[in-house]
Amino acid sequence: MQVTSPPDLIAQVYRDSQDLQLVRSPWASLAATSPAVTPWQQWDFIESWWNGVGRTRSSETQRKLCLVLITQQGEPRLLLPLQISRSSRFAMRWLEPIGMPDDIHRPRFAIGPLQEDLYACALRAIHALRCEWDGMRIDEKTVDDPELVLLQRLAQQYHWTFRSVPLHPCPYLDLQTSWPEYLAGRSHKLRKNLSAGRRRLEATGPLRLQCFESPAELRFGFEVLLEVTARSWKQAAGIGLGSSEKYRAFYREFLGRMADAQRARIYCLYAGDRAVAATLAFIDGATYYSTQIAHDTAFDQCSPGTLLESMEMQALLTEGRFKTFDFLGAALSNKRRWTDTLPQTLRVLWLAPTARSCLFEGYYFRLKPALLAARARLRRRPDQLMTLERTPDKSL
């Protein structure tokens, strides 16, 4: 399929980290015309993440910037904030949104209007860079995502191999109800655990919920969150804010920017004078994004994280300001207990005809499924043989 676009559309590719400043001006205006843009596709996140985490090398991944800006008569029309990351698996070079795979939520491949001629121009620019990448990937797309549908249609002309795999649900909660009504609709087990946890925690000291909203309060609250994280299982596992000082520094900067824009909130639960759990959320209009949570493992028997989540939701439902509580990411058990709305998402891949992508595709989509199927057959075979031994042969 051949898609034409106006001849005055021009694609410019920026590769150096300093070039981020060149696209800062059009970013806000383009984001305003993009459907379903989250804070993780905004300038504040991208610059903070790239300078703090993205451009530094790790033992497993190397990244370089790849910004594609589409202009028309000198005016910005579409921006692709991408990175090329090189992973250790088959040395694959992935063209993907900045922040993937960990620090990105409901990403868009491009920032700007969902317009076919603009995307067609962008894909031509990407195709011209085909010697630099082996595959494109984007996470957390639903089957009916309009951008995914458009990309699938336009990518056909380049004969890239399209693959998709189930990723994880992205749960959210409708906040258009009252707290008593909402809680009554949850499981009896959850309500019982909340009551028991509160009693156990109150036995250690008076409970106090504190909300931090101003920039100064949020700076203090973030340090409390870090202290709680240091006493949580996440610190030992090296997850999230417990992963590294570099990651904590990035988050501190990003939170500072969101705090200045009055788009962040931290809740801390205290038992006596000790902070036993803390949450961090970012705000986008009427959506409340629950981003970080940690609890002190010394109080595991009291379930302080669960109790704090319930108190946070109660405060939000009483406040009536927000329409949606977005849990982000994978629907782990701690999220499933709060909501039944669990949209399934995909990891979407387009593989260019390179040696690396052929090895990758052959292993993950041909050899590995065949081996798993063979293993499943072998596990079934003894049971089938036993069944045959017990079944009389009526043909004799």
Stockholm file with secondary structure:
# STOCKHOLM 1.0

chainA/1-396         MQVTSPPDLIAQVYRDSQDLQLVRSPWASLAATSPAVTPWQQWDFIESWWNGVGRTRSSETQRKLCLVLITQQGEPRLLLPLQISRSSRFAMRWLEPIGMPDDIHRPRFAIGPLQEDLYACALRAIHALRCEWDGMRIDEKTVDDPELVLLQRLAQQYHWTFRSVPLHPCPYLDLQTSWPEYLAGRSHKLRKNLSAGRRRLEATGPLRLQCFESPAELRFGFEVLLEVTARSWKQAAGIGLGSSEKYRAFYREFLGRMADAQRARIYCLYAGDRAVAATLAFIDGATYYSTQIAHDTAFDQCSPGTLLESMEMQALLTEGRFKTFDFLGAALSNKRRWTDTLPQTLRVLWLAPTARSCLFEGYYFRLKPALLAARARLRRRPDQLMTLERTPDKSL
#=GR chainA/1-396 SS CCCCCCTTEEEEEECSGGGGGGGHHHHHHHHHTSTTCCGGGSHHHHHHHIIIIITSCCSSEEEEEEEEEEEETTEEEEEEEEEEEEESSTTCEEEEETTTTTSCSSCCSSBSCCCHHHHHHHHHHHHHTGGGCSEEEEEEECTTCHHHHHHHHHHGGGTCEEEEEEEEECCEEECCSCHHHHHHTSCHHHHHHHHHHHHHHHTTSCEEEEEECSHHHHHHHHHHHHHHHHTSHHHHHTCGGGSCHHHHHHHHHHHHHHHHTTCEEEEEEEETTEEEEEEEEEEETTEEEEEEEEECGGGGGGCHHHHHHHHHHHHHHHHCCCSEEECCSSCCHHHHTTCSCCCEEEEEEEECSSHHHHHHHHIIIIIHHHHHHHHHHHHHHHHHHHHHHHSCCTTC
#=GC SS_cons         CCCCCCTTEEEEEECSGGGGGGGHHHHHHHHHTSTTCCGGGSHHHHHHHIIIIITSCCSSEEEEEEEEEEEETTEEEEEEEEEEEEESSTTCEEEEETTTTTSCSSCCSSBSCCCHHHHHHHHHHHHHTGGGCSEEEEEEECTTCHHHHHHHHHHGGGTCEEEEEEEEECCEEECCSCHHHHHHTSCHHHHHHHHHHHHHHHTTSCEEEEEECSHHHHHHHHHHHHHHHHTSHHHHHTCGGGSCHHHHHHHHHHHHHHHHTTCEEEEEEEETTEEEEEEEEEEETTEEEEEEEEECGGGGGGCHHHHHHHHHHHHHHHHCCCSEEECCSSCCHHHHTTCSCCCEEEEEEEECSSHHHHHHHHIIIIIHHHHHHHHHHHHHHHHHHHHHHHSCCTTC
//
